[in-house]
Amino acid sequence: MRDMMAITARPDVISLAGGLPDTSTFPPEAFAAEMDRITRESVAEVLQYGPTEGLDLVREQIVNVMAAEDMRIEAMDVTVTTGGQQAIDLITKVLIDPGDILICDAPTYPGAIPTFCSYEADVIQIECDSDGMKIDLLEETLAELASRGRKPKFIYSVPTFQNPGGVTLSLERRQRLVEIARELEILVIEDNPYGLLRYEGEPLPTLYSLDGGGYVIYLGTFSKILSAGLRIGWIVSPTPVREKVVLGKQAADLCTSTLTQNFAGEYFRKGRWQEYVDDLIDIYRGRRDAMTGAMAEYFPHGAVWNRPEGGLFVWATLPEAINTEDLLARALTKGVAFVPGTSAYVDGRGIHSMRLNFSGVTEDQIIEGVRRIGEAAGEQMALYETMTGEMELPRANRPPEAGEGEA
């Protein structure tokens, strides 16, 4: 992922890889006005250290942002982090010792994989379908672990517009997951960067709202609804966990930037943020449709993908002749990048899959990028045919049809 970010920073590469929000739509005059106010009124304060837990102004605005998804919390429950990635790192640091078991989706957020592995966790991934994590498989796994006297430290999930799969955990499965957490006294980590970016359909209650904060720890971020460059995320957790998280954060960076916290706090306090999110939703909906339309035109026969109701990603699986790690190398020579599916697993699965981001570039760039990937896939298919003499995959091994483009 580190190498991917370096590659996609090149201006000649169309990046369908990183989960980049479109920050070009943020009004520059609003940014300039707020920074000018900070310079005039608070420059000494914002150039100083701040409390490790975060500024009260920001914590109070996080309360309001979470209320937009029907969650009721107190500002004191919030720990401000340096982006959502640090939130994942701190929770793992606090809860995991080497060899401890944690459970997550399959596939899961590619940025979480190196974090879990760096703390030497034993990661078990539970397969997802169009309704998210298969809770029946989760229950079977928990029962098998219990028979060996083992218990996971936590279950990590991105239940709404999942990264990378784009799927959303159904209401029935959400309710059952919360019940399991209570029955077995297992913590659930709900990572929710995308919940406010819904393009159609009805919102579902968050795991945190269903649970009330007893066993669900909530991770949030401003990266997708305002700016990734501000590096502001947060954790909402019970007091015993929060105290340990704060100790971990002190050791990591002392505090999140007071400059960016002041900017974000004032921006959200003025109450216009929801209008900006509404504008993003209109833009991203069009880009999602441009991507799935281009995939229907340019991807090889046998490819399948989803059409997410929100979030930033489409997950595609290509015919078994195509290894997406090899495909990425070929695609980069054509000036386009994506994330190969193996990045979302700990065990090498996902070799025929890919994650595609549609929020960070224009509709025209999306269409051209998908065309280039399709061209590279066609070349890889041709090589497969030359080497094997098979014109197409055997029916038994071919992925299911995608309804001419949509799975």
Secondary structure, 3 states (H helix, E strand, C coil): CHHHHHHHCCCCCEECCCCCCCHHHCCHHHHHHHHHHHHHHHHHHHCCCCCCCCCHHHHHHHHHHHHCCCCCCCHHHEEEECHHHHHHHHHHHHHCCCCCEEEEEECCCCCHHHHHHHCCCEEEEEEEECCEECHHHHHHHHHHHHHCCCCCCEEEECCCCCCCCCCCCCHHHHHHHHHHHHHHCCEEEEECCCCCCECCCCCCCCHHHHHCCCCEEEEEECCCCCCCCCCCEEEECCHHHHHHHHHHHHHHHCCCCHHHHHHHHHHHHCCCHHHHHHHHHHHHHHHHHHHHHHHHHHCCCCCEECCCCECCEEEEECCCCCCHHHHHHHHHHCCEECEEHHHHCCCCCCCCEEEEECCCCCHHHHHHHHHHHHHHHHHHHHHHHHHHCCCCCCHHHCCCCCCCCCC
